[in-house]
Amino acid sequence: MKNKYGAKNPKSWLLRFHTQTAGCSLTAQQPENNIVRTAIQALSGVLGGTQSLHTNSMDETLALPSEKAALIALRTQQVIAYETGVANTVDPLGGSYFVEAMTDKMEAEAEKYFDEIDKRGGVLQCIEDGFFQKELARSAYQHQMELEKKERVIVGVNDFILEDEKIDIPVLKIDKNVERDQSAFCKKIKAERDNDKVKETLAMLRDAAKSDGNTFEAMMECARAYVSVGEMCDVLREEWGEYSETQAAMSAS
């Protein structure tokens, strides 16, 4: 941050990061196995020095988390924090050759990608050219081929399969009244808020969008005036339009 981007505030040089366990690794088959997956991923985040952590629930491939599943996800963090001892030292894996070697390898591979993006004209140009879509498609195809050939085993998906499996965990079902109540609440907010302030802050957002100003600061002011996310997005759509994949991007993906 200091050398490449010229950041002057020492606080911006610090590597502070949040970790969320990998929802894409969770499976609909044998969903209780997701508790184990999440626990291992959460432990990895803690060992890596994360400052904050979110643990996915075991049923997130099926629906929004049930109360029980969300509680198990929370208890997973608490077991790691209070029963394993890994939080008792700043860097439990400090000095590990394997960890250091993997870190160096990840850094080198990431730098290669950054260099490739720069060579291709930067992030915006890569989006227009379909480079990122192509890379995502290539990675997904490679992953699927590894599963098909059993070069990568996903327990309960392509190996250790249960015949006639029945999923018997409770799945959250949202009461239709929730939508009705939320809609009524939004209407109440819009009726009671200072709509002159709403117009003023949306105008600030529009000006920032037109002039390459600080849209984040403008959106914060909008939020304080109870402007909805949809209303903010409408302004940005009007000024910036909507992204749609170019033919090159679609061909690449």
N, C-alpha and C positions, 0 to 999 in steps of 0.2 A: 504493500500500500504506500509506503514511504518512498521507495525508490522508483517504482513503475508509474504510480499515479500522482506522486507529489503531495500526498496527504501530510498535513502539518500538525494535526492534533494527535498527540501520542495515544489517546484512547482509541482512535481509529486504526492504530497499528495492531491492536490486540486481536487475537483469533478467538472470538466468542462464538459459540455455535450451539444450536438446538438439534436434538436428534429425535427422529420419529422412526419407530421400527417399520420394517418393510411390508406394507400392506399387500404389495404385489406378490409376496412370497406365501401368502395365506391361501389355503385351499378349501374348496367346498366339501371335498371328500375328507372324511375323518377329521372334522373341524376341531375336535379337542386337541389334536396334534399342534394346532396353531398356538396353544398356550406355551408349549415347549419352544417352538420357533421364536415366539415373541420374547420369552425369557432369555434365550441365548443372545438375541439381537440387542435387547436392552442391556444385558451385561456387557456386551461388546462396546456399546456406547459409553457406559460408565467407565470402563477400562480405558477408553480413548479420551476421557477427560471432558465429556459433554457438560455444559452448564445447565441444560434443562432437557427433559426427556418426556416423550409421549409414547405410550405403549398401545398398540392396536389390540382390539378385542377379537376373540376367537371366531366370532360369527360375522365378521364384516364382509365376507364374501357372499353372505346370504341376505343380509339386511343391515339396517342401522343397529348398533350394538344394543343388546338387551341390558337391563340393569345388572343382572348377574354377571354377564360377560364383561361389562365395564368395570365391575367391582373386582373381578379376577385380574383384569389388566392393571388396576391400581395396586392390588395386593402383590403383583409381580414386582413392581417397583419397590414396594415397601420391604419385601423379602430381601431383595438385592441390597437395599440401603441399610437394613438393620440386622440381617442374619448372616451375610456372607463375609463381611469385613473388608470388602473392596473399597469402601468409602473412607477407610481409616488412614489411608495414605494418599498423597497427591498423585503419584504415578506408580500404581502397583506393578506395571509391566516395564518400568524403566530399566534400560540396560539389556533388554531382550534382543538378541541378534535377529531372531525371526521377525519380530515386530518392526524393528528398525529397517530391516531389509525390505519388508513389504511396504513400509512407508516411503522409502526411497523409490521403489518401483512405481507406486501409485503417483508420486509427485512427477517422476519422469514421464509417465504416460499422459498425465494431465497436461504437462507443459507441451508435449507433442501436439495435443489437440488444440491448445491455445495458439501455437505457432501455425497450425494448419488453418485455423479460423482467420488469423491475421493475413495469411497468404491469399486467402480467398476473398479478402476485402472487408472482413469484419462480420459481426453477428447479423446485421440487417441484410447484407448481401447474401450471406449463407442461408437465411430464411427464404429470400426471394429465389435463390437458385435450387432450393430443395435439399441442401446438404444435410441439414439436421434430420429431416424426414427420412432421407436415404439411410443415414446412419442408424436411426431408430429401427427402421424396417430390417436392415441387415442384422442388427443385434437380436431382434425378435425372431427372425428366421433361424439364426444360428442357435439360439436357445431352444427353439422348438425341435430342431434337428437333433440336438443333443438328447432331448427327452425321448424322441422317437427311437433313437439308437441305444438308449439307456446308458449313454456316456455320462449323463447327469441323472441321478435318481431323486425323485420327489416322492417321499413316503406316502403311500395311499393313492398316488396318482398314476405312476407308471411302474410301481413295484410295491410289494407288501399290500396288495389290494384285497379288500374284503368283498366276497361275493354277496350279492343281494343286500348291500349296506343300507341301513336305515338311519337317517339323521334324527336323533331324538332330543336335540337341545332346543330350548325355547327360543323362538324367533320373534323379535319385536314387531308388533303391528301397530301402526299409528292410527289413533282414533280420528275419524273424519271431523269431529268437532274441533280438533286442533287447528285445522286449516280455517274453519269458520271463525274461531276465536282470534287467530292471528290476523286475519283479514280485518276483523272489526277493530282490533287494536291499532292497526296501521291507519285505518280511516280516522280513528279518534286522534291519533298523533297529528295527522295532517290537518285536522280541523282546529286543533288547539295551538299549534305552533305559530310562531311569528312569520307569516308568509312574506312579509316585506324583507325580513332577514334572509329567508330562503332565496328570494330573487337576487338579493345583493350578493350572497355567497356563491350562487350559481354563476352570476356574472363574473365574479372573481376567478372562478374555475375556468370559464370560457376564455377570459383574457390570458390566463396562464397557459392554456392550451394553444392559443393563437400565437403567443410570443415566445414559446419555449421556456416559460417561467416555471416556478416551483409548483407543480400541480399537487404534490403531496400536501404541502402547507395549505393550499386552497381547499383540498378535500377534507382536511381536518376541520377547517372553518365551517364547511358545509355540514359535516357530521355534528358539530356543536349546535348547529341551527336545526337539527333533526331532518336534514335532507336525506332522502333514501338513496341507497346504492344505485337503484335503477334510474333515479333522476340524475345522478352524477354521470352515469354511463351514457345516458341520452345526450348530455352536453358533449361528452368526449366523442361519441359517434358522429354527431353533427359536425364537429371540427376536424376529426381525423379519419372518419369513415370506418369501415370494418374490414379486417384482414380476410382475404380469401386466398387459398392456395393458387399460385400461378400454374400454368400448364407444365412448366419445368419442374415445379415442386411435386405436382401430382405424378408426373412421369418418373421422378426419382424415387418416390415412395411406392 
